[in-house]
Amino acid sequence: MKKAILLIFCLILVSCEKDPIDEGVVTNIQGNVYDSANSLPFVDLKLKVAEYRTHPTFISASYEFIQWIDSTYTDQSGNYNLDFETSGQGDHYRLHVEEDINVWTYQYNAIEIDSIGMSNHQDLEFLHLYPTNLVIEVNDIDFLPIEIDVDLFPDLESINTNNETIERLLYLSQFENIEINFRRRNTDNEYESYQVVIPASNPTQLNEFNITLNNSDFN
């Protein structure tokens, strides 16, 4: 009986699966990408449209990626305007931003494009990041590697030398203090850490910040 009920439920799910949208349906999406914190548009930022096929599940739905079907770039004012055509293979479309190392998107999700065959408007708000070169002097450190965890932003390559000056390039906001956490495991396999705060310095060109790591810093 349970198997019969499950089979019926699966058949209902299959029957609820949407057909692909016809090939050649033209949809427009346009808007502006801006950084209000720095009062700057995003220029030459790549945006691209992904095509998916929807599959119903027991709870909601899953989306099978089919292909990237079109893309565009923002202009000097941060504006974008894209017409794309359906391929006949998918039924669900999203707008993605191609992130770069100097762009902070606040970890947003891709934008659903709901009005297929019509015009869509979507403005986006992101943040420009600026380079800081970390000059790290390592003084006879006992335990390696040393992981470099950066608050909010991508982590940096670990340190694998115990007595040398190394450099790591980090992209940061101009307006926030950023905490960097240096972490290592000791002989008892316990984590020890050392925190350094890089103060907001409003740089727009390459900035340099010096750090010294000693065994006594870690606890």
C-alpha positions in Angstrom: 0.0 0.0 0.0 2.8 2.4 1.0 4.6 1.6 -2.3 1.5 2.3 -4.3 1.0 5.7 -2.5 4.7 6.6 -3.2 4.3 5.7 -6.8 1.2 7.8 -7.2 2.9 10.7 -5.5 5.9 10.4 -7.8 3.6 10.3 -10.9 2.0 13.5 -9.6 5.4 15.2 -9.3 6.4 14.2 -12.8 3.1 15.4 -14.1 3.7 18.8 -12.4 7.0 19.3 -14.1 6.8 22.3 -16.4 7.5 22.2 -20.1 10.5 24.1 -21.4 9.7 27.6 -22.7 9.6 27.8 -26.5 12.8 28.6 -28.3 13.4 32.2 -29.4 11.4 34.1 -26.8 13.1 37.5 -26.3 13.4 38.9 -22.8 14.9 42.2 -21.8 16.6 42.9 -18.4 18.2 46.3 -17.6 19.2 48.4 -14.6 22.1 50.1 -12.9 25.0 48.7 -10.7 26.2 51.2 -8.2 28.4 51.7 -5.1 26.6 54.3 -2.9 29.3 54.0 -0.2 32.0 55.3 -2.6 29.5 57.2 -4.9 30.8 55.3 -7.9 29.2 53.2 -10.6 30.5 49.8 -11.5 32.1 50.0 -15.0 32.7 47.0 -17.3 31.2 44.6 -14.8 30.0 41.4 -16.5 26.5 40.2 -16.0 25.3 36.9 -17.5 22.0 35.0 -17.8 21.8 31.4 -16.8 19.1 29.0 -18.1 17.8 26.2 -15.9 15.3 23.4 -16.0 12.9 23.1 -13.0 12.4 19.7 -11.3 9.7 19.4 -8.6 10.8 17.8 -5.3 9.0 16.6 -2.2 9.4 20.0 -0.6 9.9 22.6 -3.3 11.9 22.4 -6.5 15.4 21.8 -7.8 17.0 23.7 -10.7 19.2 21.9 -13.3 21.7 24.3 -14.9 21.5 24.1 -18.6 23.8 26.8 -20.0 24.9 30.4 -20.0 22.8 31.9 -22.7 23.9 35.6 -22.9 25.9 38.3 -21.2 26.7 42.0 -21.2 28.8 44.6 -19.5 27.9 47.8 -17.6 28.8 51.1 -19.3 30.6 54.1 -17.9 27.5 55.0 -15.7 27.0 51.5 -14.4 24.0 50.8 -16.7 23.3 47.5 -18.4 20.7 46.5 -21.0 20.5 43.0 -22.3 18.1 41.2 -24.6 18.4 37.4 -24.5 16.5 34.5 -26.2 15.3 31.3 -24.7 16.9 28.1 -26.2 13.9 25.8 -25.9 15.6 23.7 -23.2 14.9 25.6 -20.0 12.0 27.1 -18.0 13.8 29.2 -15.4 16.3 32.1 -15.7 18.6 34.0 -13.4 20.9 37.0 -13.7 24.4 36.4 -12.3 27.2 38.9 -11.7 30.7 37.7 -12.5 32.5 38.6 -9.3 36.1 40.0 -9.4 38.6 40.3 -6.6 37.8 44.0 -6.3 34.1 43.7 -6.1 32.1 42.9 -2.9 28.6 41.7 -3.7 27.6 41.2 -0.1 27.2 37.5 -0.9 23.9 38.1 -2.6 22.0 35.4 -4.5 21.5 35.5 -8.3 18.4 37.5 -9.4 15.3 35.6 -10.6 14.1 36.8 -14.0 10.4 36.2 -13.7 8.8 38.0 -16.6 10.1 36.0 -19.6 9.1 37.5 -22.9 8.8 40.9 -21.3 11.0 43.8 -19.9 12.6 43.4 -16.5 14.3 46.1 -14.4 16.9 45.3 -11.7 19.2 47.7 -10.0 22.1 46.3 -7.9 24.1 47.7 -5.0 27.7 46.5 -4.4 30.9 47.8 -2.9 34.3 48.6 -4.5 37.3 47.0 -2.7 40.8 48.5 -2.7 44.2 46.7 -2.4 46.2 46.4 0.8 49.6 44.7 0.7 50.2 42.8 3.9 54.0 42.6 4.7 54.2 39.9 7.3 57.5 39.3 9.2 57.5 35.7 10.5 59.9 35.3 13.5 60.9 31.6 14.3 57.3 30.3 14.4 57.1 26.8 15.8 53.9 25.4 14.2 53.0 25.5 10.5 51.0 26.2 8.4 49.5 29.4 9.7 46.0 30.0 8.2 45.0 33.6 7.4 41.3 34.1 7.9 39.9 37.4 6.9 36.6 38.7 8.3 33.9 39.0 5.6 36.3 38.6 2.7 38.0 35.6 1.1 40.8 34.0 3.1 44.4 34.3 2.0 47.1 31.7 1.2 48.5 30.1 4.4 52.0 30.8 5.6 54.3 27.9 5.3 57.6 29.4 6.4 58.8 30.0 9.9 61.4 32.7 9.5 60.9 35.0 6.6 59.1 38.1 5.4 56.2 37.4 3.1 53.6 39.4 1.4 49.8 38.8 0.8 47.6 41.0 -1.3 44.2 41.7 0.3 41.2 43.7 -1.1 39.2 45.6 1.5 36.6 48.2 2.0 37.8 51.8 2.6 35.3 52.4 5.4 35.6 49.4 7.7 38.1 48.1 10.2 39.0 44.5 9.1 40.0 41.7 11.4 42.5 39.2 10.3 42.8 36.0 12.3 46.1 34.0 12.1 45.5 30.4 13.2 47.7 27.4 13.7 47.6 24.0 15.4 50.0 23.2 18.2 51.5 19.8 19.1 48.2 18.9 21.0 46.3 19.5 17.8 44.6 22.5 19.4 44.1 25.8 17.5 45.9 28.9 18.6 45.1 32.2 17.2 46.3 35.8 16.9 44.1 38.7 15.8 45.2 41.8 14.0 42.9 44.7 13.0 43.6 46.8 9.9 42.0 50.2 10.6 39.9 51.9 7.9 42.3 54.2 6.0 40.3 55.3 3.0 42.9 54.2 0.4 42.2 54.2 -3.3 45.7 53.3 -4.4 47.8 50.3 -3.1 48.1 50.5 0.6 50.7 48.7 2.8 50.3 47.3 6.2 53.1 45.7 8.3 52.6 42.7 10.7 55.0 40.8 12.8 54.2 37.3 14.0 55.9 35.8 17.1 55.3 32.6 19.0 54.2 34.7 22.0 51.4 36.3 20.0 49.4 33.1 19.7 47.1 31.9 22.4 
